[in-house]
Amino acid sequence: MSESILKKLENTREKMIQSGIEKGFSNIETIRLSKKLDHLLNTYQQEQEHEQDYPKGEDLVKF
């Protein structure tokens, strides 16, 4: 799942940068893309933390 999030992250980042250049950094579309990027980054970070806590093949319950 991380690969698809990474692709979405890169795509959204590129769109946000382009929107900021063309429309300005306070434009509603640029802000919307920035918020979307924040959400994707948070999701990616949570996935990474989960993978560190529960590597594949390891039980979900820790004692």
mmCIF file of the C-alpha atoms, coordinates in Angstrom:
data_MODEL
# 
_entry.id   MODEL 
# 
loop_
_atom_site.group_PDB 
_atom_site.id 
_atom_site.type_symbol 
_atom_site.label_atom_id 
_atom_site.label_alt_id 
_atom_site.label_comp_id 
_atom_site.label_asym_id 
_atom_site.label_entity_id 
_atom_site.label_seq_id 
_atom_site.pdbx_PDB_ins_code 
_atom_site.Cartn_x 
_atom_site.Cartn_y 
_atom_site.Cartn_z 
_atom_site.occupancy 
_atom_site.B_iso_or_equiv 
_atom_site.pdbx_formal_charge 
_atom_site.auth_seq_id 
_atom_site.auth_comp_id 
_atom_site.auth_asym_id 
_atom_site.auth_atom_id 
_atom_site.pdbx_PDB_model_num 
ATOM 1  C CA . MET A 1 1  ? 0.000  0.000   0.000   1.00 0.00 ? 1  MET A CA 1 
ATOM 2  C CA . SER A 1 2  ? 2.909  2.360   0.661   1.00 0.00 ? 2  SER A CA 1 
ATOM 3  C CA . GLU A 1 3  ? 3.848  2.417   -3.017  1.00 0.00 ? 3  GLU A CA 1 
ATOM 4  C CA . SER A 1 4  ? 0.444  3.743   -4.054  1.00 0.00 ? 4  SER A CA 1 
ATOM 5  C CA . ILE A 1 5  ? 0.601  6.380   -1.328  1.00 0.00 ? 5  ILE A CA 1 
ATOM 6  C CA . LEU A 1 6  ? 4.083  7.390   -2.488  1.00 0.00 ? 6  LEU A CA 1 
ATOM 7  C CA . LYS A 1 7  ? 2.769  7.853   -6.033  1.00 0.00 ? 7  LYS A CA 1 
ATOM 8  C CA . LYS A 1 8  ? -0.154 9.922   -4.744  1.00 0.00 ? 8  LYS A CA 1 
ATOM 9  C CA . LEU A 1 9  ? 2.249  11.959  -2.600  1.00 0.00 ? 9  LEU A CA 1 
ATOM 10 C CA . GLU A 1 10 ? 4.499  12.772  -5.539  1.00 0.00 ? 10 GLU A CA 1 
ATOM 11 C CA . ASN A 1 11 ? 1.597  13.570  -7.855  1.00 0.00 ? 11 ASN A CA 1 
ATOM 12 C CA . THR A 1 12 ? -0.118 15.814  -5.298  1.00 0.00 ? 12 THR A CA 1 
ATOM 13 C CA . ARG A 1 13 ? 3.151  17.554  -4.455  1.00 0.00 ? 13 ARG A CA 1 
ATOM 14 C CA . GLU A 1 14 ? 3.801  18.334  -8.112  1.00 0.00 ? 14 GLU A CA 1 
ATOM 15 C CA . LYS A 1 15 ? 0.246  19.644  -8.589  1.00 0.00 ? 15 LYS A CA 1 
ATOM 16 C CA . MET A 1 16 ? 0.530  21.806  -5.459  1.00 0.00 ? 16 MET A CA 1 
ATOM 17 C CA . ILE A 1 17 ? 3.841  23.328  -6.578  1.00 0.00 ? 17 ILE A CA 1 
ATOM 18 C CA . GLN A 1 18 ? 2.452  24.038  -10.042 1.00 0.00 ? 18 GLN A CA 1 
ATOM 19 C CA . SER A 1 19 ? -0.699 25.564  -8.582  1.00 0.00 ? 19 SER A CA 1 
ATOM 20 C CA . GLY A 1 20 ? 1.373  27.732  -6.252  1.00 0.00 ? 20 GLY A CA 1 
ATOM 21 C CA . ILE A 1 21 ? 3.497  28.995  -9.147  1.00 0.00 ? 21 ILE A CA 1 
ATOM 22 C CA . GLU A 1 22 ? 0.561  29.641  -11.473 1.00 0.00 ? 22 GLU A CA 1 
ATOM 23 C CA . LYS A 1 23 ? -2.161 30.762  -9.060  1.00 0.00 ? 23 LYS A CA 1 
ATOM 24 C CA . GLY A 1 24 ? -0.312 31.838  -5.932  1.00 0.00 ? 24 GLY A CA 1 
ATOM 25 C CA . PHE A 1 25 ? 0.292  30.238  -2.572  1.00 0.00 ? 25 PHE A CA 1 
ATOM 26 C CA . SER A 1 26 ? -2.907 31.605  -0.998  1.00 0.00 ? 26 SER A CA 1 
ATOM 27 C CA . ASN A 1 27 ? -5.117 30.352  -3.844  1.00 0.00 ? 27 ASN A CA 1 
ATOM 28 C CA . ILE A 1 28 ? -7.892 28.014  -2.687  1.00 0.00 ? 28 ILE A CA 1 
ATOM 29 C CA . GLU A 1 29 ? -6.744 25.232  -5.057  1.00 0.00 ? 29 GLU A CA 1 
ATOM 30 C CA . THR A 1 30 ? -3.151 25.440  -3.790  1.00 0.00 ? 30 THR A CA 1 
ATOM 31 C CA . ILE A 1 31 ? -4.400 25.308  -0.196  1.00 0.00 ? 31 ILE A CA 1 
ATOM 32 C CA . ARG A 1 32 ? -6.669 22.345  -0.998  1.00 0.00 ? 32 ARG A CA 1 
ATOM 33 C CA . LEU A 1 33 ? -3.736 20.463  -2.508  1.00 0.00 ? 33 LEU A CA 1 
ATOM 34 C CA . SER A 1 34 ? -1.568 21.356  0.483   1.00 0.00 ? 34 SER A CA 1 
ATOM 35 C CA . LYS A 1 35 ? -4.165 19.902  2.858   1.00 0.00 ? 35 LYS A CA 1 
ATOM 36 C CA . LYS A 1 36 ? -4.440 16.783  0.700   1.00 0.00 ? 36 LYS A CA 1 
ATOM 37 C CA . LEU A 1 37 ? -0.659 16.422  0.781   1.00 0.00 ? 37 LEU A CA 1 
ATOM 38 C CA . ASP A 1 38 ? -0.672 16.776  4.585   1.00 0.00 ? 38 ASP A CA 1 
ATOM 39 C CA . HIS A 1 39 ? -3.281 14.032  4.847   1.00 0.00 ? 39 HIS A CA 1 
ATOM 40 C CA . LEU A 1 40 ? -1.309 11.713  2.567   1.00 0.00 ? 40 LEU A CA 1 
ATOM 41 C CA . LEU A 1 41 ? 1.898  12.367  4.511   1.00 0.00 ? 41 LEU A CA 1 
ATOM 42 C CA . ASN A 1 42 ? 0.148  11.563  7.788   1.00 0.00 ? 42 ASN A CA 1 
ATOM 43 C CA . THR A 1 43 ? -1.269 8.354   6.316   1.00 0.00 ? 43 THR A CA 1 
ATOM 44 C CA . TYR A 1 44 ? 2.148  7.331   4.987   1.00 0.00 ? 44 TYR A CA 1 
ATOM 45 C CA . GLN A 1 45 ? 3.817  8.044   8.326   1.00 0.00 ? 45 GLN A CA 1 
ATOM 46 C CA . GLN A 1 46 ? 1.215  5.996   10.209  1.00 0.00 ? 46 GLN A CA 1 
ATOM 47 C CA . GLU A 1 47 ? 1.748  3.078   7.832   1.00 0.00 ? 47 GLU A CA 1 
ATOM 48 C CA . GLN A 1 48 ? 5.508  3.262   8.319   1.00 0.00 ? 48 GLN A CA 1 
ATOM 49 C CA . GLU A 1 49 ? 5.140  3.296   12.097  1.00 0.00 ? 49 GLU A CA 1 
ATOM 50 C CA . HIS A 1 50 ? 2.767  0.333   11.947  1.00 0.00 ? 50 HIS A CA 1 
ATOM 51 C CA . GLU A 1 51 ? 5.197  -1.635  9.775   1.00 0.00 ? 51 GLU A CA 1 
ATOM 52 C CA . GLN A 1 52 ? 7.980  -0.959  12.289  1.00 0.00 ? 52 GLN A CA 1 
ATOM 53 C CA . ASP A 1 53 ? 5.795  -2.093  15.179  1.00 0.00 ? 53 ASP A CA 1 
ATOM 54 C CA . TYR A 1 54 ? 4.455  -5.157  13.363  1.00 0.00 ? 54 TYR A CA 1 
ATOM 55 C CA . PRO A 1 55 ? 6.882  -6.481  10.741  1.00 0.00 ? 55 PRO A CA 1 
ATOM 56 C CA . LYS A 1 56 ? 5.407  -8.986  8.294   1.00 0.00 ? 56 LYS A CA 1 
ATOM 57 C CA . GLY A 1 57 ? 5.160  -12.466 9.727   1.00 0.00 ? 57 GLY A CA 1 
ATOM 58 C CA . GLU A 1 58 ? 5.047  -11.216 13.295  1.00 0.00 ? 58 GLU A CA 1 
ATOM 59 C CA . ASP A 1 59 ? 2.000  -11.639 15.522  1.00 0.00 ? 59 ASP A CA 1 
ATOM 60 C CA . LEU A 1 60 ? -0.114 -8.546  16.056  1.00 0.00 ? 60 LEU A CA 1 
ATOM 61 C CA . VAL A 1 61 ? -0.209 -9.095  19.813  1.00 0.00 ? 61 VAL A CA 1 
ATOM 62 C CA . LYS A 1 62 ? 2.938  -8.175  21.714  1.00 0.00 ? 62 LYS A CA 1 
ATOM 63 C CA . PHE A 1 63 ? 3.611  -9.236  25.273  1.00 0.00 ? 63 PHE A CA 1 
# 
